[in-house]
Amino acid sequence: MYTPQKEFADLTGLNDLPKVKLAITKTVHGIGADSTLTVVAENKGGGVAFMVHARLIRGKSGDDLTPIFWSDNYFSLLPGEKKTVTARFDSSDLHGATPELVVDGWNVEPATP
């Protein structure tokens, strides 16, 4: 079954969103299969932070840590808004590397707190 789409939304205006820098704090709890990461993202700028995306990687330039289970991801923040998300992971999947948090988004300057 196929349902053709008659028209598509014009989302080109998203390319004109001003760049936003977020204030990020992170806290890692536990070691082993029950490790958790708490991330607080705050938009201190004047524009919307669109499609904020948090990732945990192995070391400074490592691969994404998988599997990892986020409470939320790809969210937007209005000016002055703050959001807390958590992630559950097994620290043995880091293979001895230091966990590094990377937060970016559509118009968000990448940050590594």
Backbone hydrogen bonds in HBPLUS format (Angstrom, degrees):
<---DONOR---> <-ACCEPTOR-->    atom                        ^
c    i                          cat <-CA-CA->   ^        H-A-AA   ^      H-
h    n   atom  resd res      DA  || num        DHA   H-A  angle D-A-AA Bond
n    s   type  num  typ     dist DA aas  dist angle  dist       angle   num
A0014-LEU N   A0011-LEU O   3.08 MM   3  5.84 160.6  2.12 121.2 126.1     1
A0015-ASN N   A0012-THR O   3.08 MM   3  5.68 152.4  2.15 114.4 121.5     2
A0016-ASP N   A0013-GLY O   3.03 MM   3  5.46 158.0  2.08 111.4 118.4     3
A0017-LEU N   A0014-LEU O   3.26 MM   3  5.49 169.4  2.27 110.3 112.3     4
A0020-VAL N   A0107-ASN O   2.85 MM  87  6.15 151.2  1.93 159.2 166.5     5
A0109-GLU N   A0020-VAL O   2.95 MM  89  6.17 163.5  1.98 161.7 165.6     6
A0023-ALA N   A0042-GLU O   2.89 MM  19  5.09 168.7  1.90 153.3 154.7     7
A0042-GLU N   A0023-ALA O   2.90 MM  19  5.09 150.3  1.99 144.2 153.3     8
A0025-THR N   A0040-VAL O   3.02 MM  15  5.25 151.8  2.10 143.8 152.2     9
A0040-VAL N   A0025-THR O   2.90 MM  15  5.25 163.8  1.93 151.5 156.0    10
A0027-THR N   A0038-THR O   2.91 MM  11  5.14 140.8  2.06 143.6 153.9    11
A0038-THR N   A0027-THR O   2.80 MM  11  5.14 163.2  1.82 151.6 157.5    12
A0029-HIS N   A0036-THR O   2.80 MM   7  5.19 167.0  1.81 155.8 158.5    13
A0036-THR N   A0029-HIS O   2.91 MM   7  5.19 163.0  1.94 150.2 155.1    14
A0091-SER N   A0032-GLY O   2.90 MM  59  4.96 154.3  1.97 131.9 128.7    15
A0035-SER N   A0089-PHE O   3.15 MM  54  5.40 127.2  2.45 168.6 176.1    16
A0089-PHE N   A0035-SER O   3.03 MM  54  5.40 162.0  2.06 144.8 148.0    17
A0037-LEU N   A0087-ALA O   2.88 MM  50  5.06 148.9  1.97 143.5 151.4    18
A0087-ALA N   A0037-LEU O   2.83 MM  50  5.06 143.4  1.96 143.2 152.9    19
A0039-VAL N   A0085-VAL O   2.84 MM  46  5.35 173.6  1.85 166.1 168.0    20
A0085-VAL N   A0039-VAL O   2.88 MM  46  5.35 159.7  1.92 154.9 161.3    21
A0041-ALA N   A0083-LYS O   2.88 MM  42  5.41 166.0  1.90 163.2 164.5    22
A0083-LYS N   A0041-ALA O   2.87 MM  42  5.41 157.5  1.92 153.6 161.2    23
A0043-ASN N   A0081-GLU O   2.96 MM  38  5.62 168.0  1.97 169.4 169.9    24
A0080-GLY N   A0043-ASN O   2.70 MM  37  5.24 146.0  1.81 149.6 158.8    25
A0049-ALA N   A0077-LEU O   2.87 MM  28  5.03 171.0  1.87 155.2 156.5    26
A0077-LEU N   A0049-ALA O   2.88 MM  28  5.03 153.0  1.95 139.3 148.4    27
A0106-TRP N   A0050-PHE O   2.96 MM  56  5.55 142.0  2.10 154.5 163.6    28
A0052-VAL N   A0075-PHE O   2.55 MM  23  5.12 152.9  1.62 162.9 156.6    29
A0074-TYR N   A0052-VAL O   2.88 MM  22  4.88 116.5  2.29 145.8 159.0    30
A0075-PHE N   A0052-VAL O   3.11 MM  23  5.12 138.5  2.29 135.4 138.0    31
A0053-HIS N   A0104-ASP O   2.70 MM  51  5.32 167.7  1.71 153.0 153.3    32
A0104-ASP N   A0053-HIS O   2.96 MM  51  5.32 161.6  1.99 149.3 152.9    33
A0055-ARG N   A0102-VAL O   2.82 MM  47  5.20 146.9  1.93 152.5 162.7    34
A0102-VAL N   A0055-ARG O   2.89 MM  47  5.20 163.8  1.91 152.2 155.2    35
A0065-LEU N   A0056-LEU O   2.75 MM   9  5.68 167.8  1.76 160.9 156.5    36
A0057-ILE N   A0100-GLU O   2.79 MM  43  5.21 168.7  1.80 155.0 157.9    37
A0100-GLU N   A0057-ILE O   2.97 MM  43  5.21 168.7  1.98 150.9 153.9    38
A0058-ARG N   A0063-ASP O   2.95 MM   5  5.69 156.0  2.01 156.4 161.9    39
A0059-GLY N   A0098-THR O   2.80 MM  39  4.95 150.2  1.89 150.9 154.7    40
A0069-PHE N   A0088-ARG O   3.00 MM  19  5.16 165.3  2.02 148.7 153.5    41
A0088-ARG N   A0069-PHE O   2.96 MM  19  5.16 152.8  2.03 132.1 139.4    42
A0071-SER N   A0086-THR O   2.76 MM  15  5.38 149.2  1.85 162.7 166.6    43
A0081-GLU N   A0078-LEU O   2.96 MM   3  5.31 162.6  1.99 136.9 138.1    44
A0093-ASP N   A0090-ASP O   2.94 MM   3  5.70 159.5  1.98 123.1 129.1    45
A0094-LEU N   A0091-SER O   3.11 MM   3  5.52 163.3  2.14 110.6 115.6    46
A0095-HIS N   A0092-SER O   3.24 MM   3  5.73 164.9  2.27 112.2 116.6    47
A0097-ALA N   A0094-LEU O   3.08 MM   3  5.30 165.2  2.11 114.2 117.0    48
A0103-VAL N   A0111-ALA O   2.93 MM   8  5.25 161.8  1.96 153.7 159.5    49
A0111-ALA N   A0103-VAL O   2.85 MM   8  5.25 152.1  1.92 146.8 156.3    50
